[in-house]
Amino acid sequence: MSKSPYYDKQGLWALFLICAFPLFFWTLLLAFRDVSWLTARTNIWDAIGVISYGMIFAFIESLLFFIVAAALGFLVSRAWSVERRVALLGVLALIIALWAIAAQTYFLLGAKLPAALAQFLITTKRPVLTMYVIALALVAPSISVPTYLILHSEKSLKAAQDLMERISTLTMLYLFLAFVGLIIIIIRNIP
Protein backbone atom coordinates (compact mmCIF):
# COMPACT_ATOMS: atom_id res chain seq x y z
CA MET A 1 0.00 0.00 0.00
CA SER A 2 1.31 3.41 -0.94
CA LYS A 3 2.02 6.06 1.66
CA SER A 4 0.91 8.85 -0.67
CA PRO A 5 -1.41 11.50 0.76
CA TYR A 6 -4.92 11.78 -0.52
CA TYR A 7 -4.18 15.15 -2.12
CA ASP A 8 -1.44 17.67 -2.56
CA LYS A 9 -1.85 21.39 -3.24
CA GLN A 10 -1.37 20.99 -6.97
CA GLY A 11 -3.90 18.14 -7.12
CA LEU A 12 -6.52 20.12 -5.19
CA TRP A 13 -6.02 23.15 -7.43
CA ALA A 14 -6.36 21.00 -10.56
CA LEU A 15 -9.52 19.40 -9.16
CA PHE A 16 -11.01 22.81 -8.36
CA LEU A 17 -10.29 24.07 -11.88
CA ILE A 18 -11.94 21.02 -13.42
CA CYS A 19 -14.99 21.34 -11.15
CA ALA A 20 -15.28 25.04 -12.01
CA PHE A 21 -14.95 24.71 -15.79
CA PRO A 22 -18.40 23.37 -16.74
CA LEU A 23 -20.18 25.71 -14.33
CA PHE A 24 -18.45 28.83 -15.66
CA PHE A 25 -18.82 27.65 -19.26
CA TRP A 26 -22.55 27.04 -18.86
CA THR A 27 -23.06 30.36 -17.05
CA LEU A 28 -21.33 32.29 -19.82
CA LEU A 29 -23.18 30.39 -22.52
CA LEU A 30 -26.54 31.21 -20.91
CA ALA A 31 -25.46 34.81 -20.30
CA PHE A 32 -24.49 35.38 -23.93
CA ARG A 33 -27.77 33.78 -25.00
CA ASP A 34 -29.72 36.26 -22.85
CA VAL A 35 -27.61 39.41 -23.26
CA SER A 36 -29.56 40.68 -26.29
CA TRP A 37 -32.93 40.77 -24.55
CA LEU A 38 -31.32 42.14 -21.38
CA THR A 39 -29.82 45.07 -23.24
CA ALA A 40 -33.08 45.64 -25.13
CA ARG A 41 -35.03 45.67 -21.87
CA THR A 42 -32.68 47.97 -19.94
CA ASN A 43 -29.12 48.88 -20.97
CA ILE A 44 -25.71 47.31 -21.46
CA TRP A 45 -24.54 48.23 -17.94
CA ASP A 46 -27.46 46.30 -16.41
CA ALA A 47 -26.68 43.32 -18.66
CA ILE A 48 -23.05 43.39 -17.51
CA GLY A 49 -24.30 43.49 -13.92
CA VAL A 50 -26.51 40.44 -14.45
CA ILE A 51 -23.64 38.54 -16.07
CA SER A 52 -21.39 39.55 -13.16
CA TYR A 53 -23.86 38.15 -10.65
CA GLY A 54 -24.00 34.95 -12.70
CA MET A 55 -20.21 34.64 -12.63
CA ILE A 56 -20.11 35.10 -8.85
CA PHE A 57 -22.86 32.54 -8.42
CA ALA A 58 -20.93 30.13 -10.70
CA PHE A 59 -17.85 30.65 -8.52
CA ILE A 60 -19.80 29.78 -5.37
CA GLU A 61 -21.31 26.72 -7.09
CA SER A 62 -17.80 25.72 -8.18
CA LEU A 63 -16.53 25.89 -4.61
CA LEU A 64 -19.40 23.72 -3.37
CA PHE A 65 -18.98 21.23 -6.22
CA PHE A 66 -15.24 21.07 -5.53
CA ILE A 67 -15.76 20.47 -1.80
CA VAL A 68 -18.11 17.57 -2.52
CA ALA A 69 -15.76 16.08 -5.14
CA ALA A 70 -12.72 16.41 -2.86
CA ALA A 71 -14.62 14.88 0.06
CA LEU A 72 -15.60 11.91 -2.09
CA GLY A 73 -11.91 11.40 -2.79
CA PHE A 74 -11.42 10.42 0.84
CA LEU A 75 -13.60 7.37 0.24
CA VAL A 76 -11.02 6.09 -2.22
CA SER A 77 -8.17 3.80 -1.20
CA ARG A 78 -4.85 5.41 -0.32
CA ALA A 79 -3.25 2.89 -2.65
CA TRP A 80 -4.16 5.15 -5.57
CA SER A 81 -1.72 7.88 -6.42
CA VAL A 82 -2.74 11.50 -6.01
CA GLU A 83 -2.57 11.92 -9.78
CA ARG A 84 -4.90 8.98 -10.46
CA ARG A 85 -7.36 10.12 -7.76
CA VAL A 86 -7.47 13.69 -9.10
CA ALA A 87 -7.80 12.52 -12.71
CA LEU A 88 -10.66 10.18 -11.86
CA LEU A 89 -12.52 12.72 -9.73
CA GLY A 90 -11.99 15.42 -12.35
CA VAL A 91 -13.35 13.28 -15.18
CA LEU A 92 -16.31 12.18 -13.06
CA ALA A 93 -17.02 15.82 -12.15
CA LEU A 94 -17.03 16.71 -15.86
CA ILE A 95 -19.36 13.83 -16.69
CA ILE A 96 -21.79 14.73 -13.91
CA ALA A 97 -21.76 18.37 -14.98
CA LEU A 98 -22.36 17.41 -18.62
CA TRP A 99 -25.38 15.31 -17.62
CA ALA A 100 -26.71 18.25 -15.59
CA ILE A 101 -26.19 20.57 -18.56
CA ALA A 102 -27.98 18.08 -20.84
CA ALA A 103 -30.92 17.89 -18.43
CA GLN A 104 -31.17 21.67 -18.19
CA THR A 105 -30.90 22.03 -21.96
CA TYR A 106 -33.77 19.57 -22.36
CA PHE A 107 -36.02 21.80 -20.25
CA LEU A 108 -34.75 25.08 -21.73
CA LEU A 109 -35.63 23.86 -25.20
CA GLY A 110 -39.09 22.87 -23.99
CA ALA A 111 -38.60 19.35 -25.29
CA LYS A 112 -41.23 16.74 -24.60
CA LEU A 113 -40.95 12.99 -24.18
CA PRO A 114 -41.39 11.12 -27.45
CA ALA A 115 -44.95 9.78 -27.72
CA ALA A 116 -43.81 6.16 -27.82
CA LEU A 117 -41.77 6.57 -24.62
CA ALA A 118 -44.61 8.41 -22.88
CA GLN A 119 -47.02 5.63 -23.87
CA PHE A 120 -44.57 2.99 -22.63
CA LEU A 121 -44.25 4.76 -19.27
CA ILE A 122 -48.03 4.99 -18.96
CA THR A 123 -48.41 1.24 -19.55
CA THR A 124 -45.92 0.33 -16.82
CA LYS A 125 -47.22 -0.07 -13.31
CA ARG A 126 -44.48 2.23 -11.97
CA PRO A 127 -43.64 5.01 -14.46
CA VAL A 128 -41.38 6.98 -12.12
CA LEU A 129 -39.34 3.91 -11.21
CA THR A 130 -39.12 3.04 -14.91
CA MET A 131 -37.80 6.53 -15.69
CA TYR A 132 -35.14 6.13 -12.99
CA VAL A 133 -34.11 2.75 -14.39
CA ILE A 134 -33.82 4.23 -17.89
CA ALA A 135 -31.78 7.15 -16.56
CA LEU A 136 -29.51 4.76 -14.66
CA ALA A 137 -29.03 2.68 -17.81
CA LEU A 138 -27.89 5.82 -19.65
CA VAL A 139 -25.75 7.35 -16.92
CA ALA A 140 -24.05 4.25 -15.48
CA PRO A 141 -21.92 3.42 -18.56
CA SER A 142 -20.83 7.05 -18.90
CA ILE A 143 -19.43 6.84 -15.37
CA SER A 144 -18.25 3.23 -15.15
CA VAL A 145 -16.34 3.07 -18.45
CA PRO A 146 -14.14 6.15 -17.81
CA THR A 147 -13.59 4.99 -14.23
CA TYR A 148 -12.42 1.57 -15.38
CA LEU A 149 -10.18 3.03 -18.07
CA ILE A 150 -8.52 5.59 -15.77
CA LEU A 151 -7.91 2.99 -13.07
CA HIS A 152 -6.55 0.29 -15.38
CA SER A 153 -4.87 2.09 -18.27
CA GLU A 154 -1.88 4.40 -18.11
CA LYS A 155 -2.79 5.73 -21.57
CA SER A 156 -6.28 6.70 -20.36
CA LEU A 157 -4.81 8.28 -17.23
CA LYS A 158 -2.45 10.35 -19.37
CA ALA A 159 -5.31 11.38 -21.68
CA ALA A 160 -7.41 12.46 -18.68
CA GLN A 161 -4.48 14.46 -17.28
CA ASP A 162 -3.90 16.15 -20.64
CA LEU A 163 -7.60 17.05 -20.89
CA MET A 164 -7.55 18.45 -17.37
CA GLU A 165 -4.47 20.53 -18.13
CA ARG A 166 -6.06 22.07 -21.21
CA ILE A 167 -9.33 22.79 -19.45
CA SER A 168 -7.48 24.30 -16.48
CA THR A 169 -5.96 26.99 -18.68
CA LEU A 170 -9.38 28.10 -19.88
CA THR A 171 -10.79 27.96 -16.35
CA MET A 172 -8.13 30.44 -15.23
CA LEU A 173 -9.64 32.92 -17.70
CA TYR A 174 -13.09 32.20 -16.26
CA LEU A 175 -11.78 32.85 -12.74
CA PHE A 176 -10.39 36.18 -13.92
CA LEU A 177 -13.80 37.04 -15.38
CA ALA A 178 -15.41 36.12 -12.06
CA PHE A 179 -12.99 38.48 -10.29
CA VAL A 180 -13.88 41.23 -12.77
CA GLY A 181 -17.55 40.44 -12.10
CA LEU A 182 -16.95 40.88 -8.36
CA ILE A 183 -15.34 44.29 -8.99
CA ILE A 184 -18.30 45.30 -11.19
CA ILE A 185 -20.78 44.23 -8.50
CA ILE A 186 -18.90 46.22 -5.87
CA ILE A 187 -18.81 49.31 -8.12
CA ARG A 188 -22.53 48.97 -8.97
CA ASN A 189 -23.47 48.73 -5.30
CA ILE A 190 -21.44 51.69 -4.04
CA PRO A 191 -23.91 54.53 -3.35
N, C-alpha and C positions, 0 to 999 in steps of 0.2 A: 504494500500500500504506500502510495506517495505521501510525502510530508508537505505537499504544496498547500498554500492557503486557499481558501475558497476564492478570494479575489485579491487583486492588487489594484493600485490606483489607476493604472493604465487600462486594466480590464473593466473597472467600474465606469470610467469615462467613456470607453468604447460602447459599453452596454447602454449608457444614458443616451449617447448620440443616436444609436440605432433605435431606441425606444422613442426618441423625439422625432425622428425623421418622418414617419408616416403621419403623425399628428400635425406637424407644421405644414407638410405638403398638402394635406387635405384642407386645412384651414385656409391656406393661400389660394388653393384651387376654388374653394367656395367663395372666398372674398372677391377674387377676380371675376367670378361668375356674376356676383351681385353688385359690383361697383358701378355699373352703368345705371341701374335703377336707383341706387343710393345717391349718385350725383344728380340725377334728374329730379329726385324728390327734394333734396336739400342743396348741398354744395360739395365741392371736392374735399374741403377741410373736414366736414362731417364724415364723409366716406373714409378718409384716412384715419379718423378717430375710431370708427367702427372696426376697421381692419386692425388697428393697434390693440383694441380690446380683445379681438380674436386671437392675435398673436400671444398676448399675455395669458389668455385662457389656455391656449395650446401649450404654453410653457408649463403652466401648473398641471395640466393633464399629463404632460411628459414626465414631470417629476413623480406623480402618483403611479404612472405606468412603470416607470423605472424602479420605484421602490418595491412594487409587487413582483416584478421580474427578478430583481436582485434577491428578494426574500425567498422566492421559489428556488433559487440556486443553492440555498442552504439545505434543501431536501435531497440534493444530488451527492453522490459519494465523493469523498475527498480523493479517491483514486484518480479521478479525472483531472487533467491539467486545467489551470486557469484559462488558458487559451481555448481549450475544447468546451469548457463550461460557458464561457462568454460567447463563443460562436454559436453554440446550440441555443442559448437563451435569446441571443440577438435574432437568429433566424426565426425562432418560434414567435418572438414579439412581432416581427414583420408579418408573419403569416396571420397571426391573430388580428393585427391591425388591418390587413388587406381584406379579411373576411368581414370585419366591422364596416370598412369602407364600402364593400360590395352590398352589404345589407342596407346601409344608409342610401346608397345610390338607387337601389331597388325602390325604396319608398319615395325618394326625391323625384324619380321619374314617373311616379304614380303607376307603376307596373302592377298588373293583377296576375293572380295564379292562372295558368293555362286551364281551360275548361275541363280538359280530360283529367288533370291532376285534382282540380276542385271536386269533380264528380267522384274520383277514386277516394278522396278523403271523406266525402259524405257517406260513401257506402261502407267504410270501415266503422267498427263499433267505437273506436277511440281515435278520432281525427287528430287531436293534439299530440297524443303519443306517437302516432304515425308520422306527423311532421317532424317530431324530435328524432325519430329513428332515421328518417330521410336526411335530415341535417347532419346527424352523426355519421351517416354513410358517406356524405360529401366531405365533411371536415376531417374525419379521422385519417384518411390517407394523406391529406395535405400536411398533417402534423407528423404522422408516424414515419413516412418515407424519408423526409429530410432528417428526422432524428436518427433513424437507423444509419443513413449515409454519413452523417457527421460523426457519429460514434464509431463507425467501423471502417471508414475510408479516409486516408490522409489526403487524397486528392479532393474529396468533398469538403474536408475541413479547410484546406487551403483556399478553395473556391469561396467558401462562406467568409473566410477572413478577408479575402480580396474584395468581396461585395461590401462587407462592413466598412472597410477602409475607404472605398469610393463614396459610399453613402455618408460617412462621417464628415467628409470634406464639405459636402453640400449642406449638411446639418449645421455646420459652423456658420454658414451664411444665414441660415434661418435663425440661429441664436442671436446673431448680430441684428437681424430685423426685429426680433422680439425686444432686444435692448432699445432699439430706436423707437419701437412702439411704446415702451415704458416711458421714455423721455417725452414722447408726444402726449401721452396721457397726463403726465405731470404738468406739462405746459398748458394743456387744455383745461386743467382743473385749478390752475392758479387764478385767484380772483383778480 
